[in-house]
Amino acid sequence: MKIYINGVILELPNASKQSYIDQVLTNVLPINKQQQSFALALNGEFIGREDYQHTVVKDNDSIDVLFPIVGG
């Protein structure tokens, strides 16, 4: 299965098995990034963290992960 994360194409293994946002993030984000605060949009629609384990990612979906920038 092919998805886009922040505009970068990613091939997910086990295309026959359903993937959820939380599983995808575990596989693509380093642990330190997973522990930070961030916002996520699936195909342009905001998804709350509480819905990650219930939201299915499909072929050609686009996920945008947005981290806050600290500084001034």
N, C-alpha and C positions, 0 to 999 in steps of 0.2 A: 504494500500500500504506500502511496506517495502522498506526503503532506508538506505544507510549507510552515516553517517556524521563522518568524521575523523576516520573511521573504526568501529564506534559504530552503531549497528542496531537501527533504529527508525521506529516505526509504525505510519504512517500518517492517521488521520481520514478522512472520506469522500473520500474513494478510487475511487468512481465513478466520482468525480469532478477533473478536471485538476488542478494540482498544479504547480506553477511557483517558480523559485529560490527565488525571493524576499519574497513570502509568507512563504516559508519554513524557511528562515532565521529569519523572524519576529517571528515565533513560537518557534524556537529552540535556538536563541542567546539572551542573556540578552541585555537590551537596551544599556548598556555601551559598550559592544562588537560590537553592530551594528553600533555605532558611530565612532569606530576606523577604521583605514586603515587596509585592509586585502586583500589578493588575494584568488581567488576561482577557483577551477578546478572541472569540472563535468566529471566523467569517464576519468580523466587524461588530459582533455583538458581545458585550461584557458578560462574563461568566463569573459568578461569585465562588470563592474558594470552597464553600460548603457543597457546591455542585460538581466539583472536579471528578469525584468518584462515580458520578451518575451520568456524566455527559460523554456520549460516544463520539469518537473522532472517526470520520469517514474519509475515503479516498479523495484526494484533492482539496481537503479542508485547509484553511489557513489559520494559524494560531499566532497571535501577536502577544509577546510577553514584554511588559513595560516596567522597568525598574526606575524608582525615583532617583533624581540626581541631587546630591547634597553639595551645597556650596553657595557662594554668593558673589 
